[in-house]
């Protein structure tokens, strides 16, 4: 699909810049929103810019909003977009329950697609993890995730999604143990969670299952932010034709297979 007017919030951030450049490459018009006064944006993804305080005017120019910011700002942007009838793609992570409830309220008025990770490989990982956990009952499960040293939330939104998939596959609510220190033997049924923050690592998630004198590891590694930008735009192109509702990235991929 081409010719959309894509409003990118957090437009000069790491992900915002990736989304702008790729949107322009796909033939979309880009509308940029920055936290402070409008600024000139040149190069790939050059766009008409608005300050966040002038969001209503920016929304008048938009077919769909793509947000990679922080939870508080994201909720404000999505709520105002719903007021204006603009669909929203949300890649921000770290929401608390009240913030997620606000997103769900917006989804009653416009289509809202939220995903902790827009990599197609992560969707494959989630399905593989569910199948592996079901096939290996009683095996110990450990999750390790690594991101760059500037990432704010821990564990990552993707890690929490993987943990939810493990819970669903087990059919119970196992205890999550975040790191270990001192004398802390592993308890049956628990899931270990380990978080690393270092350098410029884009994102890596590994699930380890061990038992019966064997070890299975499932790993996804993102080598560029471009993979998330591409997925978010795939979602935006899909979302503009949907009815109001709360969607996930798996809906996009499942829809492509129909």
N, C-alpha and C positions, 0 to 999 in steps of 0.2 A: 504494500500500500504506500502511496506517495501523496504529498500535498497536504499533510496535516500541519496544523499550527501547534507546535509542542512547547508548552510553557515549562521551563526548567527552573525550579527553585534551588537555592544554593548553587547558583549557576557558575560561580568562580571556584567552587571547591573541587576536590579531586574527582569525585564522581560526576558532579555537575558539568565540569569541563569535558569529560569523556562523553557524556550524553549529548552535549551540544554539538560536538564535533561529528559524532556518528549520525545524529539526526540530520544535520546539514548534508552529510555524505549520502544519506538515503533520499534526499530531495524534499525533506520537510522544512518548513519555516520555523525558526527558533525565536521564542520570546523568553528573555532571561530576567529572573528576579534575583536581586542581591539584597543582603541584609541592610546595607546602608544606601547612600545616594546612588543613583544610576551612574554607571561608569562605561567608558568605551571598551567594548570587547571586540578585538580584532583577531584575525587568523581563523583557523577552523572553527566553525560554529559561531561566527560573528552574528550578533543578534540585536534586536531592539531590546533595550533594557529598562527595567522599572525597579524602584526601591520597594522593599517589602511593605512599606507604609502605603504604597499606591497599588496594592495587589488587585483591588477591584478593576482598575483600568487595564491591568495586564490580563486579567481573566476574560475581559471583553474580546481580547485578541486570540483566545486559545480554544483549541478543540479538545485538548487533554493536558493534564498536569503530570509531570514526573518529578518526584521529590526524593532527594537524598540529602537530608539535613540533620536535625536533631529532634527528639520526640516533641518537645514543647512547641517548636516552630512548625513542625509538620502538622500537628493537630490543628493549629490555627490556619495553616494554608488549606488543608483538606476541608475544614468546616466552611471556609469562605468559598472554596471551589464548589462545594455542594450547594451553597446558597445561589451560586451563579449557574448551576446546572452543568458543570464541567467534570467529566470523569477523571479519576485520580489513580496513578500508579505510585505506590509507596515502597521505597527501598530502604527507608530509615529503620533502624532497629533500636532496641532498648526501651520499648514502651512499658509503662506500668498498666495495671488493669483499667484504671480510669481513662487513660489515654487511648487504650485499645477500644474501650466502650465508645469513646467519642468517634473513632473511625467507623465503628459499626453503625452508629447513629447516622453518620454521613452516608453510609452505603444504603440506607433506606431511601435516599433521595437520588443518588447517582451511583453508577458502578464504581466501586473501589477495589483495586487489586493490591494486596499487600503481600510481600514476600521477603523473607530474610536473605534470600540468595536467588539471583536470576541466572545462575549458571545451569545449563541443561544437564551437565554432568552431575550436579548436586541432586537434581531430581532422580537421576538414575541411581545415585548413591542411596537416597532415602528408600527407594524401592528394594534395592539389594540388601540394605540393612534389615528391613522388615522381614524379607524372606529368609535371611541368614539366622536371625534371632528365633524365628519360628522353627527353623529346621534344626537348631542346636539348643534345645531346652536344657537348662542347668549349666550352660557354659558361663564362665565369668565374662563380663563385658566392661571394657574401659574405653573412654573417649578422650582423645587429645586434640586440641585445636591450637593453631598458631596464626597470629596476625602481626602486622606491623606495630611498631612501638607507639603509634599515635591513636590506636583504636581505643574508644572510650568504654564500651560495654564489655563485660566479661561474666560468664561465657558469651560467645558471639550468638547472635540471633540464629545463625545456621546451626550451631551446636545445640541450642535449645530445641530446634526443630528436629534434629536427629534424636535427641533424648526422648522427645514425645513419640517419635516413631518406634523407638525401642520399647517404651511403655505400652504402646498400642499392640505391638507384636507379642509381648509377654502376657498381656491381658491383666496386668496388675499395676501397682504403683511402687516400684522399687525405690529404696533410699538412694539418693545421689550424694556421693561423698566427694567433696571438692578438695583435691589434693590430700596428701597424707603427711603427718609429722609425728615424730616420736614413736612410741609403741602403739601401733594402730593396725592390728591384724585385719585382713579383709574378712568381712562378714558375708555369709552366703546370700546371694540375691542382690547385693548392692551393685550400683553402677559407679565406677570411678570416673571423675571428670577432671581433666588437667588442662590448664590454660597457660599459653606462652605468648609473650609479646616481645618482639625483637626486630630490629632493623626495618627493612622495607618489605617483609613477607606479605604477599597479597592476601593469601588465605589458604590454609591447609587444615583438613579434618580427617582424622583417622579413627576408625572403630576397630578395636581388637576384641576377638572372641577366643577364649582359651578353655580347653577342657579335653578329657579323653586323650591326653598326651598329644594334642595337636593345637595349632594356632592358626586362626584365619584373620587377616587384616583387610579392611576395605578403606581405601584412601582416595580423597579428591583433593587436587591442588589447582588453584587458579594462578596462572602465570601472568595475567594482565587484567587490569580493571575493565578493559574493553569487553570482556566476556559478560560482565554484569550490565554494562551499558547496552550491549546488543540485546540481552534478554529483556531489559526494561523497555526498550523500544518495540521489541516483539510484542510485549504485553500491552503497550500503549496502542499499537496498531490493531490489536485484537479487541481491546476493551471498548473502543469508541462505538462499536456496533452492539454492545451488550445492554441488557436491561439493568436497572439499579440492583445492587446486590454486593455481597462481600466475596471476592474471588481470590484464588491463589495462583501461583505460576504453573502449577500442575494442570489447572484448567486450560491454560493456553496450549500446553503441549498435548493434552488429551484432545482438545478441539482440532488441532492440526492433523490428528490421525483419523478424523471422522470423514 
